[in-house]
């Protein structure tokens, strides 16, 4: 399923894979985020951090009437305030989607799948 944007000169379709890549890049830039996690950790049998090419496994995009809803599955750093990191993720994802793709995010839901201690 793709997001469709009508313009004066035609229609633009943005695939969910592209949206997931933009969202994943925004999430991993936020301080306190170790990385992305799989949305189906038990089913996928994956407990490690996802790489750039697998960001779509940690992001769920749903099309709504006047925008999209995004679910993000993350792993946070030990010692950070989870609520503050999650709020920063929400703001950064909304900003990047609107500025880079021109897509309005109605909601950004952050699911913390784990906490990791970073080595010094």
N, C-alpha and C positions, 0 to 999 in steps of 0.2 A: 504494500500500500504506500502511496506517495502523497505528499502534500502538493496541492495544486494551487497556483497563484495566477489569477487573470490579470493581464496588463493590457495596455492600449494596443500593443503590437502582437499579442498572442498569449499563449498559456505557458507557464513554467512549471515543470514537475520536479520536485526534490524528493529523492528516495529516502526511506528511513535509514538506510546505511550511511548516507551523507550526514543526515541529522545526528545519528549516533556518533559519528566521528567528530563532529563539531562539539557535541555535548561532552564526549569523553575527553577531548583536548581541554575544554574549559574546566572540567572537574579536576583533572590532574594538575592544573596550574594553581589550584587553591592551596594555601598553606594549611597543613594539618591532614591533607589527604595523602595516603600512601599509594593508593591506586584504585583501580576499578575491580569489582568482583563480579562473578557470574550470577545472574538472577536465579538460576537453578543449580545451586552448588551441589545438592544431593543428587539430582538427576544427571548433571554433567560430570559429577565426581571430580570437580575442580575446586581446590581450595587456594590456589595461588592467585597472584595478581595478574590481571589480563594485560596483554600488550596492545599497542595501538591498532593492530590489525584485527583484534577481537573485541573492540569496544562495543560493538553491537550486541554482544552477549550480556553486557552489563547495563544496557539502556533499553527501555521500553518506550516506544512512541505511539501515542493514540491520537487519532484525529478527532477533533471536536468541531462544533458548529462554526465557531469564529476563531480558531487557532488550534493548538495542540496541547496535549498533556504529556509530560515526560516523567518517567520513573528512572531514578539513577541508583545503582547499587555500588556502594563504596566500602573501602577499608580505610579507617582513620588511624592517625598516629597516637600512640599512648601518651597521655599527659596533656592533650589538647581538649578544649571544651567542645564537646560534640555538638551542642546546640548552635554554638557560634560558627563552627566549621560548616555545618549543614546550611545555615542561613547564608553564609558566603558562597556556597555552592549554588544555592537557588538564585542569588543575585547575578552571579557570573554567567550561569547557563542562560538565564533570561536575556541578559545583555548581549551575549554572543549570538544567540539565535536571532535577535532582532536586528543587530548591526550587520552580521555576516550573511544571513540568509533571508532576512526580511520576513521571518515567520514569528508570529506572536505566540508565546508560551502562556497559556492560561494558568497552568500549575506545574510546578517542579517538585516532585516527591523524592526525598532522599532517604534511602534505606541503608543503614549501616550494617554491613555483613560481618564485620570483625574489627578488632583493634590489634595493631602490631606495634612492637617495640622496635624502633629504628636503631641500628648499630651506630656507635660513635664514629 
